[in-house]
Amino acid sequence: MEDANSHSDLDQKVRALIVKTFELSNDEAGSELRFGSVPGWDSIGHVRLVVELEEEFGMSIPTYLLPEILDVDSIVRETLKLMSEE
């Protein structure tokens, strides 16, 4: 079973990384953070975010997951899975 604290911590880290990657304002950061709803989070921005995630968490995200990780919840879920596999 996944630890609620690690899930919460990872959620905050992912949100902070999205804010940093797309240079969001506080207002933008408080809204829904998902592909297509964040300025700059288009297909190219998605690749930038994946690179940032890989560097931040020291892991490689398989290409088959790219269409699956389109919001904070899915990024957290898949990152926890990948980290548990290591």
N, C-alpha and C positions, 0 to 999 in steps of 0.2 A: 504494500500500500504506500502511496506517495505521501511524503511529509507535507503537511499544510504550510508550514513555514517556508520550506524550500520552494513550494509552488508560488507562494505569495512573493518571496524574494525574487524569484525568476520573473514573475509577472512585472514587478517594478523595474527590473533590469531591462527587460524587453521593451517596456514602454519608454524608458529613458533612452535606449538605443534608437528607437524609432524617432523620438523627438530630436535627438542629435543628428541622425542621418538625414532627416528631411528639414532640419533647421526650423522646427515648429515654434510658434509663439505659445504662451501659456494658455490662451484661449483655444488654439488648435489642439494642444496637447490634452485638453480636457474632454475633447469630443471623441467620437468613436474612431479608433485607430485601426483602419483596415484598408487593403488594396483598393484603389479607386476613390476613396473618400478623403485621403490625405494628399495635400498638394505635393506633387513630385513622386508619389507612390504609384508609378505606372510600371510598364514592363522593365524599363531600364532601371528605375528606382528600386524595383524588387530585387534585381541582381545586386545592386549596391547594398541593399539591406542584408541579403543573404551573406555577402562577403563580410560585412560588419558582424553579423551573428557568428559566423565561423571563427573570426578572429577573437571576438569577445569570449566565446565559450570553448575555444580550442578544439573544435570538432569540424567534421566535414558533413555538409548536408547533401544527401543524394539528390540528383536532379529529378528523380521521380516524385520527390516531396515538394518541389517548387510550386506546383499548382495547388497544393494542399495547405500551405502555410500563408494564409491571406489575411489573418487578423491576429491580435495578441493571443487570444485563447488557443488557436491552432498552433502558433509558434511555440508557446509554452508547452503544450501537450507533446508536440513532436520533439522538442529539445529535451524534455525529460526522458522520453523514450530513448533517444540517441545517447544521452548521457548514461543511462542505465545499462546500455548495451556494451559500453566500454569496459 
